[in-house]
């Protein structure tokens, strides 16, 4: 769930508004040599908006890669993890710094 939601610019839906929040995501196991998108609620997110996400801890230490972030539906974002290894990886919950350009 999104926490610490902040607005920048003239208002929450201004032309240059940015919403920022720290989001904790506890993904399922990422299959071997595959990707997994996990979705989480992000109030105010709308389809077509630009998402930026950065993990608070190292994904490389978990042998995972970051495949991208996107708005999957209104009020919902998806974070994609990449597992390049030959075995499934079940990552711990990861906190992400997420920004959405309105």
N, CA, C and O atoms as a GROMACS GRO file, in nm:
protein
  408
    1UNK      N    1   0.084  -0.117   0.000
    1UNK     CA    2   0.000   0.000   0.000
    1UNK      C    3   0.089   0.124   0.000
    1UNK      O    4   0.193   0.125   0.065
    2UNK      N    5   0.050   0.226  -0.071
    2UNK     CA    6   0.127   0.350  -0.080
    2UNK      C    7   0.120   0.426   0.053
    2UNK      O    8   0.015   0.433   0.117
    3UNK      N    9   0.234   0.481   0.092
    3UNK     CA   10   0.239   0.562   0.213
    3UNK      C   11   0.306   0.694   0.182
    3UNK      O   12   0.374   0.707   0.080
    4UNK      N   13   0.288   0.791   0.269
    4UNK     CA   14   0.352   0.921   0.256
    4UNK      C   15   0.327   0.986   0.120
    4UNK      O   16   0.421   1.035   0.058
    5UNK      N   17   0.204   0.986   0.074
    5UNK     CA   18   0.169   1.045  -0.055
    5UNK      C   19   0.190   1.195  -0.049
    5UNK      O   20   0.138   1.262   0.040
    6UNK      N   21   0.267   1.248  -0.144
    6UNK     CA   22   0.298   1.391  -0.148
    6UNK      C   23   0.265   1.445  -0.286
    6UNK      O   24   0.277   1.374  -0.386
    7UNK      N   25   0.223   1.570  -0.292
    7UNK     CA   26   0.192   1.635  -0.418
    7UNK      C   27   0.290   1.752  -0.439
    7UNK      O   28   0.330   1.818  -0.343
    8UNK      N   29   0.327   1.775  -0.562
    8UNK     CA   30   0.414   1.886  -0.597
    8UNK      C   31   0.346   1.966  -0.708
    8UNK      O   32   0.256   1.914  -0.775
    9UNK      N   33   0.386   2.086  -0.729
    9UNK     CA   34   0.330   2.179  -0.828
    9UNK      C   35   0.207   2.246  -0.769
    9UNK      O   36   0.186   2.244  -0.648
   10UNK      N   37   0.125   2.306  -0.855
   10UNK     CA   38   0.011   2.386  -0.811
   10UNK      C   39  -0.096   2.303  -0.740
   10UNK      O   40  -0.162   2.354  -0.650
   11UNK      N   41  -0.113   2.180  -0.778
   11UNK     CA   42  -0.215   2.095  -0.719
   11UNK      C   43  -0.191   1.950  -0.756
   11UNK      O   44  -0.102   1.921  -0.836
   12UNK      N   45  -0.268   1.859  -0.701
   12UNK     CA   46  -0.245   1.718  -0.726
   12UNK      C   47  -0.269   1.676  -0.870
   12UNK      O   48  -0.228   1.567  -0.910
   13UNK      N   49  -0.335   1.758  -0.949
   13UNK     CA   50  -0.357   1.722  -1.088
   13UNK      C   51  -0.309   1.830  -1.183
   13UNK      O   52  -0.352   1.836  -1.299
   14UNK      N   53  -0.219   1.916  -1.135
   14UNK     CA   54  -0.163   2.021  -1.220
   14UNK      C   55  -0.078   1.961  -1.330
   14UNK      O   56  -0.046   1.842  -1.326
   15UNK      N   57  -0.042   2.042  -1.430
   15UNK     CA   58   0.030   1.990  -1.546
   15UNK      C   59   0.167   1.934  -1.512
   15UNK      O   60   0.218   1.849  -1.586
   16UNK      N   61   0.228   1.978  -1.404
   16UNK     CA   62   0.360   1.929  -1.366
   16UNK      C   63   0.358   1.858  -1.232
   16UNK      O   64   0.461   1.848  -1.165
   17UNK      N   65   0.243   1.808  -1.191
   17UNK     CA   66   0.230   1.745  -1.060
   17UNK      C   67   0.302   1.610  -1.058
   17UNK      O   68   0.301   1.536  -1.156
   18UNK      N   69   0.363   1.581  -0.945
   18UNK     CA   70   0.428   1.453  -0.923
   18UNK      C   71   0.375   1.397  -0.791
   18UNK      O   72   0.372   1.466  -0.690
   19UNK      N   73   0.334   1.272  -0.794
   19UNK     CA   74   0.296   1.204  -0.670
   19UNK      C   75   0.409   1.111  -0.633
   19UNK      O   76   0.460   1.036  -0.717
   20UNK      N   77   0.447   1.116  -0.507
   20UNK     CA   78   0.556   1.030  -0.459
   20UNK      C   79   0.510   0.954  -0.337
   20UNK      O   80   0.436   1.007  -0.254
   21UNK      N   81   0.554   0.830  -0.326
   21UNK     CA   82   0.520   0.748  -0.209
   21UNK      C   83   0.621   0.635  -0.196
   21UNK      O   84   0.682   0.592  -0.294
   22UNK      N   85   0.637   0.588  -0.074
   22UNK     CA   86   0.712   0.466  -0.049
   22UNK      C   87   0.611   0.352  -0.047
   22UNK      O   88   0.510   0.359   0.023
   23UNK      N   89   0.639   0.248  -0.125
   23UNK     CA   90   0.547   0.137  -0.142
   23UNK      C   91   0.620   0.008  -0.106
   23UNK      O   92   0.727  -0.020  -0.160
   24UNK      N   93   0.562  -0.072  -0.016
   24UNK     CA   94   0.620  -0.201   0.018
   24UNK      C   95   0.552  -0.308  -0.066
   24UNK      O   96   0.430  -0.320  -0.066
   25UNK      N   97   0.634  -0.387  -0.136
   25UNK     CA   98   0.580  -0.491  -0.223
   25UNK      C   99   0.641  -0.625  -0.182
   25UNK      O  100   0.763  -0.642  -0.178
   26UNK      N  101   0.554  -0.719  -0.152
   26UNK     CA  102   0.595  -0.855  -0.118
   26UNK      C  103   0.554  -0.945  -0.233
   26UNK      O  104   0.441  -0.995  -0.237
   27UNK      N  105   0.646  -0.965  -0.327
   27UNK     CA  106   0.617  -1.043  -0.448
   27UNK      C  107   0.616  -1.192  -0.419
   27UNK      O  108   0.677  -1.240  -0.324
   28UNK      N  109   0.546  -1.263  -0.504
   28UNK     CA  110   0.554  -1.409  -0.503
   28UNK      C  111   0.690  -1.449  -0.559
   28UNK      O  112   0.768  -1.363  -0.602
   29UNK      N  113   0.720  -1.577  -0.558
   29UNK     CA  114   0.846  -1.625  -0.615
   29UNK      C  115   0.851  -1.592  -0.764
   29UNK      O  116   0.753  -1.612  -0.836
   30UNK      N  117   0.966  -1.543  -0.809
   30UNK     CA  118   0.987  -1.514  -0.950
   30UNK      C  119   1.040  -1.642  -1.014
   30UNK      O  120   1.145  -1.691  -0.974
   31UNK      N  121   0.969  -1.698  -1.113
   31UNK     CA  122   1.012  -1.824  -1.174
   31UNK      C  123   1.151  -1.814  -1.237
   31UNK      O  124   1.194  -1.705  -1.275
   32UNK      N  125   1.218  -1.926  -1.248
   32UNK     CA  126   1.350  -1.931  -1.311
   32UNK      C  127   1.344  -1.879  -1.454
   32UNK      O  128   1.252  -1.912  -1.529
   33UNK      N  129   1.443  -1.798  -1.491
   33UNK     CA  130   1.454  -1.745  -1.627
   33UNK      C  131   1.323  -1.683  -1.675
   33UNK      O  132   1.280  -1.708  -1.788
   34UNK      N  133   1.262  -1.604  -1.590
   34UNK     CA  134   1.131  -1.546  -1.623
   34UNK      C  135   1.115  -1.410  -1.554
   34UNK      O  136   1.206  -1.363  -1.486
   35UNK      N  137   1.000  -1.350  -1.572
   35UNK     CA  138   0.968  -1.221  -1.508
   35UNK      C  139   0.837  -1.236  -1.431
   35UNK      O  140   0.758  -1.326  -1.457
   36UNK      N  141   0.815  -1.146  -1.335
   36UNK     CA  142   0.692  -1.146  -1.258
   36UNK      C  143   0.653  -1.002  -1.228
   36UNK      O  144   0.733  -0.926  -1.173
   37UNK      N  145   0.530  -0.964  -1.265
   37UNK     CA  146   0.479  -0.832  -1.231
   37UNK      C  147   0.388  -0.845  -1.110
   37UNK      O  148   0.297  -0.928  -1.108
   38UNK      N  149   0.414  -0.762  -1.008
   38UNK     CA  150   0.331  -0.758  -0.889
   38UNK      C  151   0.263  -0.622  -0.884
   38UNK      O  152   0.329  -0.519  -0.903
   39UNK      N  153   0.134  -0.620  -0.860
   39UNK     CA  154   0.060  -0.494  -0.855
   39UNK      C  155   0.033  -0.453  -0.711
   39UNK      O  156   0.026  -0.537  -0.621
   40UNK      N  157   0.018  -0.322  -0.692
   40UNK     CA  158  -0.009  -0.265  -0.560
   40UNK      C  159  -0.094  -0.139  -0.578
   40UNK      O  160  -0.083  -0.070  -0.679
   41UNK      N  161  -0.177  -0.111  -0.480
   41UNK     CA  162  -0.260   0.009  -0.485
   41UNK      C  163  -0.173   0.134  -0.477
   41UNK      O  164  -0.080   0.141  -0.397
   42UNK      N  165  -0.205   0.232  -0.559
   42UNK     CA  166  -0.139   0.362  -0.558
   42UNK      C  167  -0.247   0.466  -0.590
   42UNK      O  168  -0.267   0.499  -0.707
   43UNK      N  169  -0.316   0.516  -0.488
   43UNK     CA  170  -0.428   0.608  -0.509
   43UNK      C  171  -0.390   0.728  -0.597
   43UNK      O  172  -0.288   0.793  -0.574
   44UNK      N  173  -0.473   0.756  -0.695
   44UNK     CA  174  -0.452   0.870  -0.783
   44UNK      C  175  -0.382   0.836  -0.913
   44UNK      O  176  -0.383   0.917  -1.006
   45UNK      N  177  -0.321   0.717  -0.923
   45UNK     CA  178  -0.256   0.676  -1.047
   45UNK      C  179  -0.361   0.655  -1.155
   45UNK      O  180  -0.468   0.599  -1.130
   46UNK      N  181  -0.330   0.700  -1.276
   46UNK     CA  182  -0.422   0.685  -1.389
   46UNK      C  183  -0.348   0.622  -1.507
   46UNK      O  184  -0.229   0.648  -1.528
   47UNK      N  185  -0.419   0.540  -1.583
   47UNK     CA  186  -0.359   0.480  -1.702
   47UNK      C  187  -0.295   0.587  -1.790
   47UNK      O  188  -0.352   0.694  -1.810
   48UNK      N  189  -0.179   0.558  -1.842
   48UNK     CA  190  -0.110   0.650  -1.932
   48UNK      C  191  -0.009   0.739  -1.862
   48UNK      O  192   0.071   0.805  -1.929
   49UNK      N  193  -0.011   0.744  -1.729
   49UNK     CA  194   0.085   0.828  -1.658
   49UNK      C  195   0.221   0.759  -1.650
   49UNK      O  196   0.231   0.636  -1.657
   50UNK      N  197   0.325   0.838  -1.637
   50UNK     CA  198   0.463   0.788  -1.632
   50UNK      C  199   0.498   0.753  -1.488
   50UNK      O  200   0.474   0.831  -1.396
   51UNK      N  201   0.556   0.634  -1.470
   51UNK     CA  202   0.594   0.586  -1.337
   51UNK      C  203   0.746   0.569  -1.331
   51UNK      O  204   0.808   0.519  -1.425
   52UNK      N  205   0.804   0.612  -1.219
   52UNK     CA  206   0.944   0.588  -1.189
   52UNK      C  207   0.949   0.513  -1.057
   52UNK      O  208   0.880   0.550  -0.962
   53UNK      N  209   1.030   0.408  -1.049
   53UNK     CA  210   1.039   0.331  -0.925
   53UNK      C  211   1.184   0.293  -0.898
   53UNK      O  212   1.259   0.259  -0.990
   54UNK      N  213   1.222   0.298  -0.771
   54UNK     CA  214   1.358   0.262  -0.731
   54UNK      C  215   1.352   0.184  -0.600
   54UNK      O  216   1.291   0.231  -0.504
   55UNK      N  217   1.414   0.066  -0.596
   55UNK     CA  218   1.411  -0.012  -0.472
   55UNK      C  219   1.502   0.048  -0.366
   55UNK      O  220   1.606   0.105  -0.398
   56UNK      N  221   1.461   0.033  -0.239
   56UNK     CA  222   1.543   0.085  -0.129
   56UNK      C  223   1.663  -0.004  -0.100
   56UNK      O  224   1.759   0.040  -0.038
   57UNK      N  225   1.658  -0.129  -0.145
   57UNK     CA  226   1.769  -0.221  -0.124
   57UNK      C  227   1.813  -0.279  -0.258
   57UNK      O  228   1.744  -0.266  -0.359
   58UNK      N  229   1.928  -0.343  -0.257
   58UNK     CA  230   1.987  -0.395  -0.380
   58UNK      C  231   1.912  -0.517  -0.434
   58UNK      O  232   1.894  -0.616  -0.363
   59UNK      N  233   1.869  -0.508  -0.559
   59UNK     CA  234   1.810  -0.625  -0.624
   59UNK      C  235   1.919  -0.722  -0.668
   59UNK      O  236   1.897  -0.844  -0.672
   60UNK      N  237   2.036  -0.668  -0.701
   60UNK     CA  238   2.148  -0.753  -0.745
   60UNK      C  239   2.187  -0.852  -0.635
   60UNK      O  240   2.225  -0.965  -0.664
   61UNK      N  241   2.179  -0.809  -0.510
   61UNK     CA  242   2.212  -0.898  -0.398
   61UNK      C  243   2.114  -1.016  -0.391
   61UNK      O  244   2.147  -1.121  -0.337
   62UNK      N  245   1.995  -0.997  -0.446
   62UNK     CA  246   1.895  -1.104  -0.451
   62UNK      C  247   1.901  -1.183  -0.582
   62UNK      O  248   1.823  -1.276  -0.603
   63UNK      N  249   1.993  -1.144  -0.670
   63UNK     CA  250   2.007  -1.204  -0.804
   63UNK      C  251   1.886  -1.175  -0.892
   63UNK      O  252   1.849  -1.256  -0.976
   64UNK      N  253   1.825  -1.057  -0.870
   64UNK     CA  254   1.709  -1.015  -0.949
   64UNK      C  255   1.742  -0.888  -1.026
   64UNK      O  256   1.835  -0.815  -0.990
   65UNK      N  257   1.665  -0.862  -1.130
   65UNK     CA  258   1.673  -0.738  -1.206
   65UNK      C  259   1.539  -0.667  -1.203
   65UNK      O  260   1.437  -0.726  -1.168
   66UNK      N  261   1.540  -0.539  -1.240
   66UNK     CA  262   1.420  -0.458  -1.244
   66UNK      C  263   1.373  -0.449  -1.388
   66UNK      O  264   1.446  -0.402  -1.475
   67UNK      N  265   1.251  -0.495  -1.414
   67UNK     CA  266   1.199  -0.496  -1.550
   67UNK      C  267   1.113  -0.377  -1.586
   67UNK      O  268   1.074  -0.362  -1.702
   68UNK      N  269   1.082  -0.290  -1.488
   68UNK     CA  270   1.004  -0.171  -1.517
   68UNK      C  271   0.887  -0.153  -1.422
   68UNK      O  272   0.853  -0.241  -1.343
   69UNK      N  273   0.825  -0.037  -1.434
   69UNK     CA  274   0.707  -0.002  -1.354
   69UNK      C  275   0.607   0.065  -1.446
   69UNK      O  276   0.645   0.133  -1.542
   70UNK      N  277   0.478   0.045  -1.418
   70UNK     CA  278   0.375   0.105  -1.502
   70UNK      C  279   0.245   0.116  -1.422
   70UNK      O  280   0.227   0.049  -1.320
   71UNK      N  281   0.156   0.200  -1.471
   71UNK     CA  282   0.021   0.204  -1.417
   71UNK      C  283  -0.056   0.095  -1.489
   71UNK      O  284  -0.069   0.098  -1.612
   72UNK      N  285  -0.106  -0.003  -1.413
   72UNK     CA  286  -0.176  -0.116  -1.474
   72UNK      C  287  -0.327  -0.093  -1.483
   72UNK      O  288  -0.394  -0.152  -1.568
   73UNK      N  289  -0.379  -0.007  -1.396
   73UNK     CA  290  -0.520   0.032  -1.393
   73UNK      C  291  -0.528   0.156  -1.306
   73UNK      O  292  -0.434   0.186  -1.232
   74UNK      N  293  -0.638   0.228  -1.312
   74UNK     CA  294  -0.652   0.344  -1.225
   74UNK      C  295  -0.630   0.301  -1.079
   74UNK      O  296  -0.685   0.201  -1.034
   75UNK      N  297  -0.548   0.378  -1.009
   75UNK     CA  298  -0.516   0.354  -0.868
   75UNK      C  299  -0.431   0.230  -0.843
   75UNK      O  300  -0.423   0.184  -0.729
   76UNK      N  301  -0.368   0.176  -0.946
   76UNK     CA  302  -0.285   0.056  -0.931
   76UNK      C  303  -0.159   0.067  -1.016
   76UNK      O  304  -0.165   0.106  -1.132
   77UNK      N  305  -0.044   0.031  -0.956
   77UNK     CA  306   0.081   0.024  -1.032
   77UNK      C  307   0.133  -0.118  -1.030
   77UNK      O  308   0.098  -0.197  -0.943
   78UNK      N  309   0.218  -0.149  -1.126
   78UNK     CA  310   0.283  -0.279  -1.132
   78UNK      C  311   0.434  -0.262  -1.136
   78UNK      O  312   0.485  -0.173  -1.204
   79UNK      N  313   0.504  -0.345  -1.062
   79UNK     CA  314   0.650  -0.349  -1.060
   79UNK      C  315   0.691  -0.486  -1.113
   79UNK      O  316   0.641  -0.588  -1.065
   80UNK      N  317   0.780  -0.489  -1.212
   80UNK     CA  318   0.822  -0.616  -1.272
   80UNK      C  319   0.964  -0.650  -1.229
   80UNK      O  320   1.056  -0.569  -1.243
   81UNK      N  321   0.980  -0.771  -1.177
   81UNK     CA  322   1.112  -0.823  -1.140
   81UNK      C  323   1.154  -0.928  -1.242
   81UNK      O  324   1.070  -1.001  -1.296
   82UNK      N  325   1.285  -0.935  -1.268
   82UNK     CA  326   1.342  -1.027  -1.366
   82UNK      C  327   1.434  -1.125  -1.292
   82UNK      O  328   1.520  -1.085  -1.213
   83UNK      N  329   1.415  -1.253  -1.319
   83UNK     CA  330   1.501  -1.356  -1.261
   83UNK      C  331   1.580  -1.422  -1.374
   83UNK      O  332   1.526  -1.503  -1.449
   84UNK      N  333   1.711  -1.387  -1.388
   84UNK     CA  334   1.791  -1.446  -1.495
   84UNK      C  335   1.854  -1.580  -1.458
   84UNK      O  336   1.926  -1.639  -1.538
   85UNK      N  337   1.827  -1.629  -1.338
   85UNK     CA  338   1.892  -1.752  -1.290
   85UNK      C  339   1.813  -1.876  -1.332
   85UNK      O  340   1.704  -1.868  -1.388
   86UNK      N  341   1.872  -1.993  -1.302
   86UNK     CA  342   1.810  -2.120  -1.336
   86UNK      C  343   1.720  -2.174  -1.225
   86UNK      O  344   1.670  -2.287  -1.234
   87UNK      N  345   1.699  -2.095  -1.119
   87UNK     CA  346   1.615  -2.139  -1.008
   87UNK      C  347   1.517  -2.028  -0.970
   87UNK      O  348   1.549  -1.911  -0.986
   88UNK      N  349   1.399  -2.063  -0.920
   88UNK     CA  350   1.306  -1.960  -0.874
   88UNK      C  351   1.365  -1.884  -0.755
   88UNK      O  352   1.444  -1.938  -0.678
   89UNK      N  353   1.326  -1.756  -0.742
   89UNK     CA  354   1.372  -1.673  -0.631
   89UNK      C  355   1.250  -1.613  -0.563
   89UNK      O  356   1.167  -1.550  -0.629
   90UNK      N  357   1.239  -1.632  -0.432
   90UNK     CA  358   1.131  -1.574  -0.355
   90UNK      C  359   1.187  -1.457  -0.275
   90UNK      O  360   1.243  -1.477  -0.167
   91UNK      N  361   1.174  -1.334  -0.327
   91UNK     CA  362   1.235  -1.219  -0.260
   91UNK      C  363   1.158  -1.180  -0.134
   91UNK      O  364   1.038  -1.208  -0.122
   92UNK      N  365   1.227  -1.115  -0.040
   92UNK     CA  366   1.156  -1.060   0.076
   92UNK      C  367   1.076  -0.938   0.032
   92UNK      O  368   1.088  -0.894  -0.082
   93UNK      N  369   0.994  -0.885   0.120
   93UNK     CA  370   0.923  -0.760   0.090
   93UNK      C  371   1.028  -0.652   0.063
   93UNK      O  372   1.128  -0.642   0.134
   94UNK      N  373   1.005  -0.573  -0.039
   94UNK     CA  374   1.098  -0.466  -0.080
   94UNK      C  375   1.023  -0.334  -0.078
   94UNK      O  376   0.912  -0.324  -0.130
   95UNK      N  377   1.084  -0.232  -0.018
   95UNK     CA  378   1.027  -0.098  -0.022
   95UNK      C  379   1.078  -0.027  -0.146
   95UNK      O  380   1.198  -0.028  -0.176
   96UNK      N  381   0.985   0.035  -0.218
   96UNK     CA  382   1.017   0.106  -0.341
   96UNK      C  383   0.980   0.254  -0.326
   96UNK      O  384   0.876   0.286  -0.269
   97UNK      N  385   1.066   0.342  -0.375
   97UNK     CA  386   1.033   0.484  -0.387
   97UNK      C  387   0.968   0.500  -0.524
   97UNK      O  388   1.032   0.478  -0.626
   98UNK      N  389   0.842   0.539  -0.526
   98UNK     CA  390   0.766   0.548  -0.651
   98UNK      C  391   0.725   0.693  -0.675
   98UNK      O  392   0.678   0.761  -0.584
   99UNK      N  393   0.741   0.739  -0.798
   99UNK     CA  394   0.695   0.871  -0.840
   99UNK      C  395   0.611   0.854  -0.965
   99UNK      O  396   0.644   0.776  -1.054
  100UNK      N  397   0.501   0.929  -0.972
  100UNK     CA  398   0.415   0.926  -1.090
  100UNK      C  399   0.399   1.069  -1.140
  100UNK      O  400   0.357   1.158  -1.066
  101UNK      N  401   0.434   1.090  -1.266
  101UNK     CA  402   0.417   1.220  -1.330
  101UNK      C  403   0.273   1.228  -1.377
  101UNK      O  404   0.230   1.150  -1.462
  102UNK      N  405   0.200   1.324  -1.322
  102UNK     CA  406   0.057   1.335  -1.351
  102UNK      C  407   0.041   1.383  -1.491
  102UNK      O  408  -0.072   1.400  -1.537
   0.00000   0.00000   0.00000
